[in-house]
Amino acid sequence: MKADIHPDYHEITVVMTDGTEYKTRSTYGKEGDVLKLDVDPLTHPAWQGGTGRVVERGQLSKFEKRFGNFGIANTAETKEEKKD
C-alpha cells in the first residue's frame, strides 16, 4: 500500500437534534471536533412512521390529487352494460 494516502481516522462527538451526544470514530474534521446533525432518526419522516408517510406527501399524493378515481367509474358502468 502507498504511504500517506489514507485519511486520518479519529474520535469526534456527534450531537443529535434533541441535544444528545455520543462519541464515534470518523474521518470528519479533526480529533475532538463536534458534528451537529440537522436531520436524524428523531426528526426525519422516514424514521417517524415509515416510508408510507414520506410517500403520502410525495409523488403518490400528487398523482392521486391530479387524477383521483380516473377510470374507476367507467369500469363499473361498462360491466353493467355488458350484463344487459
C-alpha positions in Angstrom: 0.0 0.0 0.0 1.1 3.5 -0.6 2.0 5.6 2.4 0.1 8.7 3.5 -2.9 8.3 1.2 -5.5 7.3 3.8 -7.4 9.9 5.7 -6.9 10.3 9.5 -9.4 8.2 11.5 -10.1 9.8 14.9 -12.7 10.3 17.6 -15.4 13.0 17.2 -18.6 14.0 19.0 -21.9 13.8 17.2 -24.8 16.0 18.5 -28.3 14.9 17.6 -31.2 17.4 17.0 -32.5 16.9 20.6 -29.1 17.7 22.1 -28.0 14.2 23.0 -24.3 13.5 22.2 -22.3 10.4 21.5 -18.7 9.7 20.6 -17.7 7.8 17.4 -14.7 7.4 15.2 -14.7 9.2 11.8 -12.6 10.9 9.1 -14.7 14.1 9.6 -12.7 17.2 10.7 -10.0 16.8 13.3 -9.7 14.9 16.6 -12.3 16.2 19.1 -14.5 18.1 16.5 -18.2 18.3 17.0 -20.7 17.3 14.2 -24.1 18.8 14.8 -26.9 16.9 12.8 -29.7 18.8 11.1 -31.6 15.6 10.3 -31.5 12.4 12.3 -33.8 9.5 13.2 -35.6 11.7 15.7 -36.8 14.3 13.0 -36.8 12.6 9.6 -40.2 11.3 8.5 -38.7 8.1 7.1 -37.9 7.1 10.7 -41.1 8.6 12.2 -43.6 6.4 10.6 -42.0 4.5 7.8 -41.9 5.2 4.1 -45.7 5.5 3.9 -45.6 8.9 5.5 -42.9 10.0 3.1 -44.7 8.7 0.1 -48.1 10.2 1.0 -46.6 13.7 0.8 -44.7 12.9 -2.4 -45.4 11.8 -5.9 -48.2 9.4 -5.0 -50.3 12.1 -3.4 -49.7 14.5 -6.3 -50.8 11.8 -8.7 -53.9 10.9 -6.7 -54.8 14.6 -6.3 -54.4 15.2 -10.0 -56.2 12.0 -11.4 -58.3 10.9 -8.4 -60.5 8.0 -9.3 -60.0 8.3 -13.1 -61.2 5.2 -14.8 -62.8 3.5 -11.8 -66.4 4.9 -12.5 -66.1 4.0 -16.2 -65.2 0.4 -15.4 -68.2 -0.1 -13.2 -70.5 1.3 -16.0 -69.0 -0.9 -18.7 -69.5 -4.1 -16.5 -73.2 -3.2 -16.0 -73.6 -2.6 -19.8 -72.1 -6.0 -20.6 -74.6 -7.7 -18.3 -77.6 -6.2 -20.1 
